[in-house]
């Protein structure tokens, strides 16, 4: 069985991936704002909010681990 350090490292890796995804989504949102499609902006914004929420929860989880 794996220990707490393994779980913490797993969560930290997941947080790095979410941060990278947030950066990508922010670029997409910037590109979508030039687009006339309101739907694209809405989808990009929605996904960005979800990713930021996920990152916040991961950071709380990581900070609570010893």
PDB file of N, CA, C and O in Angstrom, chain B, residues numbered from 101:
ATOM      1  N   UNK B 101       0.838  -1.187   0.000  1.00  0.00           N
ATOM      2  CA  UNK B 101       0.000   0.000   0.000  1.00  0.00           C
ATOM      3  C   UNK B 101       0.878   1.244   0.000  1.00  0.00           C
ATOM      4  O   UNK B 101       1.940   1.266   0.623  1.00  0.00           O
ATOM      5  N   UNK B 102       0.438   2.254  -0.687  1.00  0.00           N
ATOM      6  CA  UNK B 102       1.228   3.471  -0.827  1.00  0.00           C
ATOM      7  C   UNK B 102       0.878   4.456   0.274  1.00  0.00           C
ATOM      8  O   UNK B 102      -0.236   4.450   0.799  1.00  0.00           O
ATOM      9  N   UNK B 103       1.836   5.298   0.617  1.00  0.00           N
ATOM     10  CA  UNK B 103       1.669   6.222   1.734  1.00  0.00           C
ATOM     11  C   UNK B 103       1.109   7.572   1.343  1.00  0.00           C
ATOM     12  O   UNK B 103       0.734   7.816   0.197  1.00  0.00           O
ATOM     13  N   UNK B 104       1.066   8.446   2.348  1.00  0.00           N
ATOM     14  CA  UNK B 104       0.523   9.790   2.159  1.00  0.00           C
ATOM     15  C   UNK B 104       1.345  10.607   1.167  1.00  0.00           C
ATOM     16  O   UNK B 104       0.795  11.399   0.402  1.00  0.00           O
ATOM     17  N   UNK B 105       2.651  10.415   1.183  1.00  0.00           N
ATOM     18  CA  UNK B 105       3.490  11.195   0.265  1.00  0.00           C
ATOM     19  C   UNK B 105       3.145  10.893  -1.185  1.00  0.00           C
ATOM     20  O   UNK B 105       3.195  11.780  -2.037  1.00  0.00           O
ATOM     21  N   UNK B 106       2.801   9.657  -1.460  1.00  0.00           N
ATOM     22  CA  UNK B 106       2.422   9.278  -2.817  1.00  0.00           C
ATOM     23  C   UNK B 106       1.123   9.986  -3.213  1.00  0.00           C
ATOM     24  O   UNK B 106       1.005  10.507  -4.322  1.00  0.00           O
ATOM     25  N   UNK B 107       0.162   9.999  -2.304  1.00  0.00           N
ATOM     26  CA  UNK B 107      -1.127  10.644  -2.577  1.00  0.00           C
ATOM     27  C   UNK B 107      -0.925  12.147  -2.768  1.00  0.00           C
ATOM     28  O   UNK B 107      -1.507  12.747  -3.672  1.00  0.00           O
ATOM     29  N   UNK B 108      -0.098  12.749  -1.912  1.00  0.00           N
ATOM     30  CA  UNK B 108       0.168  14.184  -2.019  1.00  0.00           C
ATOM     31  C   UNK B 108       0.842  14.500  -3.354  1.00  0.00           C
ATOM     32  O   UNK B 108       0.488  15.479  -4.011  1.00  0.00           O
ATOM     33  N   UNK B 109       1.796  13.688  -3.751  1.00  0.00           N
ATOM     34  CA  UNK B 109       2.475  13.893  -5.036  1.00  0.00           C
ATOM     35  C   UNK B 109       1.490  13.750  -6.189  1.00  0.00           C
ATOM     36  O   UNK B 109       1.576  14.477  -7.178  1.00  0.00           O
ATOM     37  N   UNK B 110       0.567  12.825  -6.062  1.00  0.00           N
ATOM     38  CA  UNK B 110      -0.460  12.631  -7.081  1.00  0.00           C
ATOM     39  C   UNK B 110      -1.333  13.879  -7.208  1.00  0.00           C
ATOM     40  O   UNK B 110      -1.621  14.332  -8.315  1.00  0.00           O
ATOM     41  N   UNK B 111      -1.747  14.426  -6.079  1.00  0.00           N
ATOM     42  CA  UNK B 111      -2.579  15.640  -6.076  1.00  0.00           C
ATOM     43  C   UNK B 111      -1.803  16.841  -6.618  1.00  0.00           C
ATOM     44  O   UNK B 111      -2.365  17.667  -7.337  1.00  0.00           O
ATOM     45  N   UNK B 112      -0.515  16.943  -6.279  1.00  0.00           N
ATOM     46  CA  UNK B 112       0.299  18.048  -6.781  1.00  0.00           C
ATOM     47  C   UNK B 112       0.463  17.951  -8.293  1.00  0.00           C
ATOM     48  O   UNK B 112       0.437  18.965  -8.991  1.00  0.00           O
ATOM     49  N   UNK B 113       0.630  16.744  -8.794  1.00  0.00           N
ATOM     50  CA  UNK B 113       0.734  16.551 -10.240  1.00  0.00           C
ATOM     51  C   UNK B 113      -0.580  16.925 -10.921  1.00  0.00           C
ATOM     52  O   UNK B 113      -0.586  17.553 -11.979  1.00  0.00           O
ATOM     53  N   UNK B 114      -1.682  16.535 -10.307  1.00  0.00           N
ATOM     54  CA  UNK B 114      -2.994  16.874 -10.854  1.00  0.00           C
ATOM     55  C   UNK B 114      -3.188  18.392 -10.870  1.00  0.00           C
ATOM     56  O   UNK B 114      -3.746  18.939 -11.822  1.00  0.00           O
ATOM     57  N   UNK B 115      -2.727  19.068  -9.816  1.00  0.00           N
ATOM     58  CA  UNK B 115      -2.838  20.524  -9.751  1.00  0.00           C
ATOM     59  C   UNK B 115      -2.003  21.176 -10.862  1.00  0.00           C
ATOM     60  O   UNK B 115      -2.442  22.153 -11.468  1.00  0.00           O
ATOM     61  N   UNK B 116      -0.807  20.644 -11.131  1.00  0.00           N
ATOM     62  CA  UNK B 116       0.018  21.172 -12.225  1.00  0.00           C
ATOM     63  C   UNK B 116      -0.705  21.026 -13.562  1.00  0.00           C
ATOM     64  O   UNK B 116      -0.668  21.933 -14.394  1.00  0.00           O
ATOM     65  N   UNK B 117      -1.357  19.893 -13.764  1.00  0.00           N
ATOM     66  CA  UNK B 117      -2.093  19.670 -15.005  1.00  0.00           C
ATOM     67  C   UNK B 117      -3.268  20.636 -15.125  1.00  0.00           C
ATOM     68  O   UNK B 117      -3.544  21.154 -16.208  1.00  0.00           O
ATOM     69  N   UNK B 118      -3.958  20.878 -14.009  1.00  0.00           N
ATOM     70  CA  UNK B 118      -5.096  21.803 -14.032  1.00  0.00           C
ATOM     71  C   UNK B 118      -4.599  23.223 -14.317  1.00  0.00           C
ATOM     72  O   UNK B 118      -5.242  23.963 -15.062  1.00  0.00           O
ATOM     73  N   UNK B 119      -3.460  23.609 -13.731  1.00  0.00           N
ATOM     74  CA  UNK B 119      -2.902  24.940 -14.015  1.00  0.00           C
ATOM     75  C   UNK B 119      -2.566  25.093 -15.493  1.00  0.00           C
ATOM     76  O   UNK B 119      -2.811  26.144 -16.085  1.00  0.00           O
ATOM     77  N   UNK B 120      -2.009  24.053 -16.082  1.00  0.00           N
ATOM     78  CA  UNK B 120      -1.703  24.093 -17.513  1.00  0.00           C
ATOM     79  C   UNK B 120      -2.988  24.209 -18.332  1.00  0.00           C
ATOM     80  O   UNK B 120      -3.033  24.937 -19.323  1.00  0.00           O
ATOM     81  N   UNK B 121      -4.011  23.502 -17.922  1.00  0.00           N
ATOM     82  CA  UNK B 121      -5.304  23.564 -18.619  1.00  0.00           C
ATOM     83  C   UNK B 121      -5.921  24.954 -18.493  1.00  0.00           C
ATOM     84  O   UNK B 121      -6.512  25.462 -19.445  1.00  0.00           O
ATOM     85  N   UNK B 122      -5.783  25.568 -17.318  1.00  0.00           N
ATOM     86  CA  UNK B 122      -6.308  26.920 -17.116  1.00  0.00           C
ATOM     87  C   UNK B 122      -5.608  27.899 -18.060  1.00  0.00           C
ATOM     88  O   UNK B 122      -6.257  28.751 -18.665  1.00  0.00           O
ATOM     89  N   UNK B 123      -4.298  27.777 -18.184  1.00  0.00           N
ATOM     90  CA  UNK B 123      -3.547  28.652 -19.091  1.00  0.00           C
ATOM     91  C   UNK B 123      -4.036  28.480 -20.530  1.00  0.00           C
ATOM     92  O   UNK B 123      -4.204  29.455 -21.263  1.00  0.00           O
ATOM     93  N   UNK B 124      -4.260  27.232 -20.917  1.00  0.00           N
ATOM     94  CA  UNK B 124      -4.765  26.948 -22.264  1.00  0.00           C
ATOM     95  C   UNK B 124      -6.163  27.535 -22.461  1.00  0.00           C
ATOM     96  O   UNK B 124      -6.452  28.128 -23.500  1.00  0.00           O
ATOM     97  N   UNK B 125      -7.016  27.370 -21.469  1.00  0.00           N
ATOM     98  CA  UNK B 125      -8.384  27.897 -21.566  1.00  0.00           C
ATOM     99  C   UNK B 125      -8.387  29.420 -21.629  1.00  0.00           C
ATOM    100  O   UNK B 125      -9.197  30.009 -22.346  1.00  0.00           O
ATOM    101  N   UNK B 126      -7.487  30.063 -20.884  1.00  0.00           N
ATOM    102  CA  UNK B 126      -7.413  31.522 -20.941  1.00  0.00           C
ATOM    103  C   UNK B 126      -6.994  31.992 -22.330  1.00  0.00           C
ATOM    104  O   UNK B 126      -7.504  32.990 -22.837  1.00  0.00           O
ATOM    105  N   UNK B 127      -6.061  31.265 -22.939  1.00  0.00           N
ATOM    106  CA  UNK B 127      -5.672  31.602 -24.318  1.00  0.00           C
ATOM    107  C   UNK B 127      -6.861  31.401 -25.263  1.00  0.00           C
ATOM    108  O   UNK B 127      -7.105  32.224 -26.145  1.00  0.00           O
ATOM    109  N   UNK B 128      -7.597  30.304 -25.071  1.00  0.00           N
ATOM    110  CA  UNK B 128      -8.764  30.032 -25.923  1.00  0.00           C
ATOM    111  C   UNK B 128      -9.840  31.097 -25.738  1.00  0.00           C
ATOM    112  O   UNK B 128     -10.496  31.499 -26.699  1.00  0.00           O
ATOM    113  N   UNK B 129     -10.014  31.550 -24.503  1.00  0.00           N
ATOM    114  CA  UNK B 129     -11.025  32.571 -24.237  1.00  0.00           C
ATOM    115  C   UNK B 129     -10.638  33.880 -24.917  1.00  0.00           C
ATOM    116  O   UNK B 129     -11.491  34.586 -25.454  1.00  0.00           O
ATOM    117  N   UNK B 130      -9.354  34.196 -24.889  1.00  0.00           N
ATOM    118  CA  UNK B 130      -8.869  35.394 -25.564  1.00  0.00           C
ATOM    119  C   UNK B 130      -9.110  35.278 -27.068  1.00  0.00           C
ATOM    120  O   UNK B 130      -9.552  36.231 -27.710  1.00  0.00           O
ATOM    121  N   UNK B 131      -8.817  34.111 -27.616  1.00  0.00           N
ATOM    122  CA  UNK B 131      -9.042  33.899 -29.050  1.00  0.00           C
ATOM    123  C   UNK B 131     -10.535  33.911 -29.374  1.00  0.00           C
ATOM    124  O   UNK B 131     -10.945  34.409 -30.422  1.00  0.00           O
ATOM    125  N   UNK B 132     -11.336  33.365 -28.477  1.00  0.00           N
ATOM    126  CA  UNK B 132     -12.780  33.302 -28.715  1.00  0.00           C
ATOM    127  C   UNK B 132     -13.420  34.682 -28.624  1.00  0.00           C
ATOM    128  O   UNK B 132     -14.456  34.927 -29.241  1.00  0.00           O
ATOM    129  N   UNK B 133     -12.809  35.584 -27.859  1.00  0.00           N
ATOM    130  CA  UNK B 133     -13.393  36.920 -27.737  1.00  0.00           C
ATOM    131  C   UNK B 133     -13.313  37.672 -29.066  1.00  0.00           C
ATOM    132  O   UNK B 133     -14.106  38.580 -29.317  1.00  0.00           O
ATOM    133  N   UNK B 134     -12.358  37.296 -29.914  1.00  0.00           N
ATOM    134  CA  UNK B 134     -12.275  37.893 -31.247  1.00  0.00           C
ATOM    135  C   UNK B 134     -13.291  37.253 -32.188  1.00  0.00           C
ATOM    136  O   UNK B 134     -13.631  37.814 -33.229  1.00  0.00           O
ATOM    137  N   UNK B 135     -13.760  36.088 -31.812  1.00  0.00           N
ATOM    138  CA  UNK B 135     -14.724  35.363 -32.634  1.00  0.00           C
ATOM    139  C   UNK B 135     -16.135  35.928 -32.417  1.00  0.00           C
ATOM    140  O   UNK B 135     -16.478  36.334 -31.307  1.00  0.00           O
ATOM    141  N   UNK B 136     -16.931  35.952 -33.456  1.00  0.00           N
ATOM    142  CA  UNK B 136     -18.297  36.464 -33.296  1.00  0.00           C
ATOM    143  C   UNK B 136     -19.228  35.477 -32.572  1.00  0.00           C
ATOM    144  O   UNK B 136     -20.352  35.834 -32.217  1.00  0.00           O
ATOM    145  N   UNK B 137     -18.770  34.264 -32.357  1.00  0.00           N
ATOM    146  CA  UNK B 137     -19.625  33.238 -31.764  1.00  0.00           C
ATOM    147  C   UNK B 137     -19.723  33.406 -30.244  1.00  0.00           C
ATOM    148  O   UNK B 137     -18.742  33.227 -29.523  1.00  0.00           O
ATOM    149  N   UNK B 138     -20.895  33.743 -29.787  1.00  0.00           N
ATOM    150  CA  UNK B 138     -21.140  33.900 -28.360  1.00  0.00           C
ATOM    151  C   UNK B 138     -21.048  32.554 -27.650  1.00  0.00           C
ATOM    152  O   UNK B 138     -20.618  32.488 -26.499  1.00  0.00           O
ATOM    153  N   UNK B 139     -21.443  31.500 -28.318  1.00  0.00           N
ATOM    154  CA  UNK B 139     -21.417  30.153 -27.749  1.00  0.00           C
ATOM    155  C   UNK B 139     -20.000  29.719 -27.401  1.00  0.00           C
ATOM    156  O   UNK B 139     -19.782  29.111 -26.353  1.00  0.00           O
ATOM    157  N   UNK B 140     -19.038  30.021 -28.257  1.00  0.00           N
ATOM    158  CA  UNK B 140     -17.642  29.666 -27.991  1.00  0.00           C
ATOM    159  C   UNK B 140     -17.135  30.375 -26.743  1.00  0.00           C
ATOM    160  O   UNK B 140     -16.458  29.768 -25.914  1.00  0.00           O
ATOM    161  N   UNK B 141     -17.458  31.653 -26.607  1.00  0.00           N
ATOM    162  CA  UNK B 141     -17.031  32.406 -25.421  1.00  0.00           C
ATOM    163  C   UNK B 141     -17.670  31.841 -24.169  1.00  0.00           C
ATOM    164  O   UNK B 141     -17.018  31.716 -23.132  1.00  0.00           O
ATOM    165  N   UNK B 142     -18.928  31.503 -24.265  1.00  0.00           N
ATOM    166  CA  UNK B 142     -19.650  30.944 -23.119  1.00  0.00           C
ATOM    167  C   UNK B 142     -19.029  29.619 -22.681  1.00  0.00           C
ATOM    168  O   UNK B 142     -18.785  29.408 -21.493  1.00  0.00           O
ATOM    169  N   UNK B 143     -18.778  28.738 -23.625  1.00  0.00           N
ATOM    170  CA  UNK B 143     -18.192  27.435 -23.308  1.00  0.00           C
ATOM    171  C   UNK B 143     -16.792  27.571 -22.718  1.00  0.00           C
ATOM    172  O   UNK B 143     -16.454  26.895 -21.747  1.00  0.00           O
ATOM    173  N   UNK B 144     -15.985  28.442 -23.305  1.00  0.00           N
ATOM    174  CA  UNK B 144     -14.622  28.642 -22.803  1.00  0.00           C
ATOM    175  C   UNK B 144     -14.655  29.216 -21.387  1.00  0.00           C
ATOM    176  O   UNK B 144     -13.889  28.786 -20.525  1.00  0.00           O
ATOM    177  N   UNK B 145     -15.525  30.167 -21.150  1.00  0.00           N
ATOM    178  CA  UNK B 145     -15.654  30.761 -19.817  1.00  0.00           C
ATOM    179  C   UNK B 145     -16.141  29.761 -18.791  1.00  0.00           C
ATOM    180  O   UNK B 145     -15.644  29.723 -17.665  1.00  0.00           O
ATOM    181  N   UNK B 146     -17.108  28.956 -19.176  1.00  0.00           N
ATOM    182  CA  UNK B 146     -17.657  27.951 -18.271  1.00  0.00           C
ATOM    183  C   UNK B 146     -16.599  26.923 -17.886  1.00  0.00           C
ATOM    184  O   UNK B 146     -16.452  26.584 -16.712  1.00  0.00           O
ATOM    185  N   UNK B 147     -15.872  26.437 -18.867  1.00  0.00           N
ATOM    186  CA  UNK B 147     -14.831  25.448 -18.597  1.00  0.00           C
ATOM    187  C   UNK B 147     -13.713  26.057 -17.746  1.00  0.00           C
ATOM    188  O   UNK B 147     -13.146  25.383 -16.886  1.00  0.00           O
ATOM    189  N   UNK B 148     -13.403  27.318 -17.985  1.00  0.00           N
ATOM    190  CA  UNK B 148     -12.374  28.006 -17.204  1.00  0.00           C
ATOM    191  C   UNK B 148     -12.801  28.127 -15.737  1.00  0.00           C
ATOM    192  O   UNK B 148     -11.998  27.880 -14.837  1.00  0.00           O
ATOM    193  N   UNK B 149     -14.038  28.498 -15.497  1.00  0.00           N
ATOM    194  CA  UNK B 149     -14.545  28.574 -14.107  1.00  0.00           C
ATOM    195  C   UNK B 149     -14.474  27.226 -13.418  1.00  0.00           C
ATOM    196  O   UNK B 149     -14.078  27.139 -12.256  1.00  0.00           O
ATOM    197  N   UNK B 150     -14.854  26.179 -14.125  1.00  0.00           N
ATOM    198  CA  UNK B 150     -14.796  24.835 -13.539  1.00  0.00           C
ATOM    199  C   UNK B 150     -13.366  24.427 -13.199  1.00  0.00           C
ATOM    200  O   UNK B 150     -13.118  23.843 -12.144  1.00  0.00           O
ATOM    201  N   UNK B 151     -12.428  24.736 -14.089  1.00  0.00           N
ATOM    202  CA  UNK B 151     -11.028  24.383 -13.857  1.00  0.00           C
ATOM    203  C   UNK B 151     -10.470  25.151 -12.659  1.00  0.00           C
ATOM    204  O   UNK B 151      -9.725  24.591 -11.856  1.00  0.00           O
ATOM    205  N   UNK B 152     -10.825  26.423 -12.537  1.00  0.00           N
ATOM    206  CA  UNK B 152     -10.345  27.218 -11.398  1.00  0.00           C
ATOM    207  C   UNK B 152     -10.934  26.690 -10.087  1.00  0.00           C
ATOM    208  O   UNK B 152     -10.249  26.656  -9.065  1.00  0.00           O
ATOM    209  N   UNK B 153     -12.196  26.281 -10.119  1.00  0.00           N
ATOM    210  CA  UNK B 153     -12.815  25.702  -8.938  1.00  0.00           C
ATOM    211  C   UNK B 153     -12.116  24.405  -8.549  1.00  0.00           C
ATOM    212  O   UNK B 153     -11.847  24.165  -7.372  1.00  0.00           O
ATOM    213  N   UNK B 154     -11.824  23.571  -9.543  1.00  0.00           N
ATOM    214  CA  UNK B 154     -11.122  22.307  -9.304  1.00  0.00           C
ATOM    215  C   UNK B 154      -9.740  22.554  -8.709  1.00  0.00           C
ATOM    216  O   UNK B 154      -9.328  21.855  -7.783  1.00  0.00           O
ATOM    217  N   UNK B 155      -9.025  23.543  -9.235  1.00  0.00           N
ATOM    218  CA  UNK B 155      -7.698  23.879  -8.722  1.00  0.00           C
ATOM    219  C   UNK B 155      -7.782  24.352  -7.273  1.00  0.00           C
ATOM    220  O   UNK B 155      -6.946  23.986  -6.446  1.00  0.00           O
ATOM    221  N   UNK B 156      -8.779  25.154  -6.974  1.00  0.00           N
ATOM    222  CA  UNK B 156      -8.950  25.629  -5.597  1.00  0.00           C
ATOM    223  C   UNK B 156      -9.168  24.460  -4.640  1.00  0.00           C
ATOM    224  O   UNK B 156      -8.590  24.432  -3.554  1.00  0.00           O
ATOM    225  N   UNK B 157      -9.990  23.508  -5.031  1.00  0.00           N
ATOM    226  CA  UNK B 157     -10.248  22.338  -4.182  1.00  0.00           C
ATOM    227  C   UNK B 157      -8.985  21.478  -4.030  1.00  0.00           C
ATOM    228  O   UNK B 157      -8.699  20.978  -2.942  1.00  0.00           O
ATOM    229  N   UNK B 158      -8.245  21.311  -5.108  1.00  0.00           N
ATOM    230  CA  UNK B 158      -7.000  20.540  -5.033  1.00  0.00           C
ATOM    231  C   UNK B 158      -5.994  21.209  -4.098  1.00  0.00           C
ATOM    232  O   UNK B 158      -5.331  20.539  -3.306  1.00  0.00           O
ATOM    233  N   UNK B 159      -5.887  22.532  -4.194  1.00  0.00           N
ATOM    234  CA  UNK B 159      -4.946  23.245  -3.329  1.00  0.00           C
ATOM    235  C   UNK B 159      -5.355  23.138  -1.864  1.00  0.00           C
ATOM    236  O   UNK B 159      -4.498  23.020  -0.989  1.00  0.00           O
ATOM    237  N   UNK B 160      -6.655  23.177  -1.591  1.00  0.00           N
ATOM    238  CA  UNK B 160      -7.130  22.980  -0.218  1.00  0.00           C
ATOM    239  C   UNK B 160      -6.781  21.586   0.277  1.00  0.00           C
ATOM    240  O   UNK B 160      -6.343  21.413   1.415  1.00  0.00           O
ATOM    241  N   UNK B 161      -6.975  20.602  -0.577  1.00  0.00           N
ATOM    242  CA  UNK B 161      -6.670  19.215  -0.238  1.00  0.00           C
ATOM    243  C   UNK B 161      -5.178  19.042   0.046  1.00  0.00           C
ATOM    244  O   UNK B 161      -4.794  18.398   1.023  1.00  0.00           O
ATOM    245  N   UNK B 162      -4.345  19.620  -0.812  1.00  0.00           N
ATOM    246  CA  UNK B 162      -2.892  19.511  -0.656  1.00  0.00           C
ATOM    247  C   UNK B 162      -2.435  20.195   0.626  1.00  0.00           C
ATOM    248  O   UNK B 162      -1.599  19.658   1.353  1.00  0.00           O
ATOM    249  N   UNK B 163      -2.978  21.373   0.907  1.00  0.00           N
ATOM    250  CA  UNK B 163      -2.552  22.101   2.103  1.00  0.00           C
ATOM    251  C   UNK B 163      -2.990  21.403   3.386  1.00  0.00           C
ATOM    252  O   UNK B 163      -2.370  21.590   4.433  1.00  0.00           O
ATOM    253  N   UNK B 164      -4.035  20.611   3.318  1.00  0.00           N
ATOM    254  CA  UNK B 164      -4.513  19.894   4.505  1.00  0.00           C
ATOM    255  C   UNK B 164      -3.710  18.627   4.782  1.00  0.00           C
ATOM    256  O   UNK B 164      -3.786  18.064   5.874  1.00  0.00           O
ATOM    257  N   UNK B 165      -2.940  18.181   3.791  1.00  0.00           N
ATOM    258  CA  UNK B 165      -2.141  16.969   3.974  1.00  0.00           C
ATOM    259  C   UNK B 165      -0.872  17.299   4.748  1.00  0.00           C
ATOM    260  O   UNK B 165      -0.246  18.332   4.508  1.00  0.00           O
ATOM    261  N   UNK B 166      -0.493  16.427   5.672  1.00  0.00           N
ATOM    262  CA  UNK B 166       0.740  16.681   6.448  1.00  0.00           C
ATOM    263  C   UNK B 166       1.999  16.478   5.634  1.00  0.00           C
ATOM    264  O   UNK B 166       3.103  16.655   6.150  1.00  0.00           O
TER     265      UNK B 166
END
